């Protein structure tokens, strides 16, 4: 990469200015030195940009040498890859461009100074835009993955319930009927007694296999609970979307069904906030009492009042299955507010995913 960039600089310089032969070694040395910081730009992006900018200042001895373009590109890359204190990149870029302009032979007026400042800001702005685009793409990928995993877990849990309720019931009925018929016949028909015994044994073995299969299916599709909300918040957070989770109440664990319901409600609300609200902050509060769990998810984005979507209906259904309630709508000041109450004492109804 360094060799290619150096050759491009040398070629551009020679084609545009046609330097005499004595100047060629200087042009080649400056081009190689200006491109060497490219080797460290991934680990030290700002340092690489500053080093290249320093070489560009020495390049003023060769009028028309375009090596400053490498420094400009490295400042853009530093803004795109440096996550901590991005303002340092902006200050360094503007300071270098203005200082570079002051060293030029011609005098600098107010208009030229303004142009120099714009030239220093432009690559940093482009770099930050690229970083924002990459962060949003990564967040969208995480959201899609989380949604796919949630759908897969619910599909597996639903399949396990259906098999247990249908196939398990029928196999149990077959075994009971076969055993009852054997007892009624009391061995008077040896052939029938043997056949019914075989049916009872096979149905019992099949029932055990089905139960083992369902246990395996549940283990591989174990759903998260409210204790996993911190990990969920960290996964969905970005430099421009801060998600905080606050808990109050006793630290006793919740029943599995209630814990899963709380997690799914918060997950759906955070997904909606990340995708549709344009929020920069989301506040999740879990208030745990002896009787119920109160959940609130508030963001500072745009209110999305209108027809109730499938996501809100799904959250409400989850709360209702436990005898709870859920409301969703514009917040008291701004943004969107989701509030749910999930009772703890009520038994987890059949069908809760």
MARLOBA-699250 format. One record per residue (C-alpha): x, y, z. Coordinates in steps of 0.001 Angstrom, whole numbers, plus 500000, padded with zeros to 6 digits. Layout:
residues N
XYZ ...
This chain:
residues 353
500000500000500000 502793502398500920 504684501596497713 501600502135495564 500749505422497276 504328506640496936 504462505790493259 501170507600492668 502489510730494405 505717510675492417 503868510116489138 501367512900489785 504135515297490736 506206514536487632 503252514684485277 502018518017486613 505269519920487227 507947518036485272 510683518646487853 514275518579486644 516372515520487379 518098516939490517 514722517310492248 513649513703491638 515356512181494732 513749514816496967 510304514154495485 510748510391495877 511953510703499489 509086513000500450 506534510726498779 507765507631500585 508001509457503944 504520510913503540 503045507486502865 504894505507505549 502382506474508315 499755504502506398 501339501401507948 500143502345511442 496837504064510704 494716501162511965 496394501027515384 497237504738515733 495031506642513285 495579510144514689 499330509617515093 499567508471511479 497700511571510290 499921513927512325 503122512275511049 501976512527507451 500980516152508022 504474516872509354 506034515416506220 503677517563504136 505061520660505865 508599519676504824 507195519118501346 506742522877500958 510352522969499755 509056521331496570 506362523669495214 503346521793493867 504112518483495598 500672516933496343 501721514976499449 499290516898501651 496494514807500115 497789511762502014 497555513656505307 494025514778504435 492987511178503761 494559510021507018 492680512664509009 489491511408507388 490406507832508340 491253508913511895 487827510520512275 486199507341510985 488087504932513263 488816506898516440 485960506441518915 487412508303521921 487766512112521926 486960512722518239 487381516454518798 491149515897518909 491063514848515272 489104517986514352 491492520293516237 494570518614514739 493172518733511203 492154522407511333 495393523457513059 497501521640510482 495662523076507471 495777526638508838 499477526330509741 500169524844506308 498423527814504724 500451530332506710 503659528838505337 502601529324501741 504395532148499870 501233534136499103 499529536193501806 496396534893503516 493257536975503623 490071536453505603 488446534525502764 491441532249502352 491596531596506087 487928530609506039 488616528270503134 491486526683505052 489277526063508075 486670524454505845 489379522281504287 490396521168507770 486837520398508857 485751518624505661 487790515397505951 486858515047509633 483169515506508795 483387512872506067 485141510473508435 482524510931511157 479774510397508615 481373507137507542 481661506078511191 477986506871511821 476993504912508759 479054501907509868 477637502105513415 474073502211512126 474717499299509784 476216497276512647 473273498150514888 470800497110512192 472644493807511831 472496493232515605 468800494027515647 468124491638512783 470144488921514488 468357489444517801 464984489357516047 465914486171514177 467087484485517396 463913485549519191 461732484189516393 463718480939516366 463414480539520137 459677481178520038 459256478730517161 461149476029519051 459224476697522246 455932476572520348 456919473339518643 457861471810521990 454506472783523473 452559471457520498 454380468129520497 453977467781524250 450281468655524194 449369466598521130 451722463663520640 452398463213524343 448694463171525109 447929460574522441 450805458294523424 449719458438527052 446126457615526076 447287454657523958 449309453258526829 446460453681529328 443951452039526999 446244449123526210 446988448524529913 443321448773530855 442302446313528121 444935443801529247 443601443968532775 440034443515531536 440942440424529483 442964438926532365 445003436743529997 442013434899528493 443367435581524994 447155435067525041 447682436533521566 445690439680522357 447377439969525749 450797439813524102 449841442368521442 448420444770524005 451546444389526122 453680445215523117 451512448278522399 451824449470525998 455608448978526000 456094450699522631 453898453651523550 455758454014526849 459123453924525073 457911456417522457 456663458749525190 460046458662526913 461810459424523617 459462462343522937 460109463756526411 463862463431525964 463618465139522578 461582467990524052 464070468400526906 466883468706524361 464856471168522314 464161473334525361 467826473282526398 469030474403522965 466419477137522823 466712478388526401 465259481857526468 466907484737528320 465357486413531334 465381489817532974 468871489154534355 470130489368530747 468841492918530188 472254494496530792 473760492402528014 470832493292525739 471302497008526441 475041496790525743 474390494938522494 471913497512521190 473777500615522403 475767502718519949 477791505940520270 474561507783519457 472082505630521390 472728505259525113 470629502620526878 470640502472530676 469028499823532874 468010500544536481 466626498008538960 464954498503542326 463490496023544779 464600492712546272 467214490692544485 465241487446544627 464967485731541237 461706485966539338 459710482937538163 461034481834534758 457848482748532894 457707486241534400 461412486783533804 461100485815530133 458074488072529697 459903491060531177 462877490422528916 460753490141525773 458799493304526555 461991495285527074 463589493747523977 460669494710521744 460519498230523185 464266498771522699 464102497433519156 461299499862518324 463205502749519901 466378501941517961 464611501534514641 461832504082514592 462198506804517206 465482508520516382 466204508516520115 469622509167521626 468767507948525131 466580505132526409 465921504632530106 464805501165531273 463524500832534832 462601497539536519 460750497864539846 460453494509541567 458028494072544470 456611490990546157 453442491059544072 454516492262540638 457227493606538383 456737497098536965 458629497877533763 459024501256532066 460955502012528896 461215505717528049 463119507284525141 463709510867524029 462930510280520377 459961511156518232 456529510059519427 455019507436517144 451313507947517873 449025506193515429 447757502736514666 448934500114517131 451505497872515494 452146494182515867 455047494771518241 452910496642520784 450143494050520498 452701491313521108 454008493036524241 450480493555525545 449605489905524903 452627488774526885 451622490919529848 447980489802529644 448959486125529726 450239486719533242 447250488828534240 449199492058533790 448763495276531846 450727497265529268 450374500774527896 452374502439525136 452191505983523863 453837509408523795 455672510313526987 454588513149529300 457231515493527889 458589513935524722 459525510623523208 457783507301523669 456884505542526898 456087501853527423 454838500794530863 453960497253531894 452990495496535101 453475491727535323 452122489957538443 454428487440540106 452010485318542121 449709484351539253 450613481031537617 452317481203534275 449601480443531755 449930477898529054 451392479276525864 453752481880527268 456800481949525066 
